[in-house]
Amino acid sequence: MIDLKGQTAIVTGGSRGIGRATCLLFAKAGARVALSYRHDRSSAEEVVSEIHSMGGEAIRVEGDLSNRTVVEQLFETTRNRFGRIDVVVGHAGIWKRGPIDEMSDTEWQETVDVNLNSIYLTCQMSAREMKPRRSGRIILVSSTAGQRGEAYYSHYAATKGAIIAMTKSLAAELGPFNIRVNAVAPGWVLTDMCTEVMSDADQRRAIEEGIPLGRIATAEDIAGPILFLASNLSDHIQGEIVNVNGGSVLCG
């Protein structure tokens, strides 16, 4: 029932994890995909190649999205290649441990730049693209950390909480232009970002025991709700934070 044929989607941080799964799912639904990545060129090329192998269209754009010029280039390149931009998924982010009494200004600023400033610039460019056409969908990726906090990751949690506030603010601001803005808030997910934690059997068992569904999400578990929010099945959903955590954090 979900058909994105003829539509173009930008997925930031699309080379690995949730971003990669989202790119592939969008392509299967018929969308043309432009993915951004910061460092991992080989992984980005693999995603593009996989989409091409299934008969889809995809491009990759490298760069740090906390840089306005890079974001402008991402949108311009996508527009030049595919003609228009219908869906934007703001996913790019980092997760690095930082006890508050040890955290350096550089560590704090890096997380703010990568996780939040990139989202600000991406949303700004999305609005400029979509408002004149009075149509579009923006889906941001937050986290349970942005809802309940996370010890030793206060900088990460702060950025993800800000994304929730931004989602609600932009939903009110852009809704009159028929631009839908929503977010997903994943809990623990089996991606490269969490490899170190998941490699500890005791830690993994403790995490699983705290999830009512009894398992840790895959990247595909998160990509599915993102696709739903990009589709016309969610046409009257606006400003929502879709929690995808197996029941580990239950909030209204």
Order of alpha helices (4+ residues) and beta strands (2+ residues): beta-alpha-beta-alpha-beta-alpha-beta-alpha-alpha-beta-alpha-alpha-beta-alpha-alpha-alpha-beta
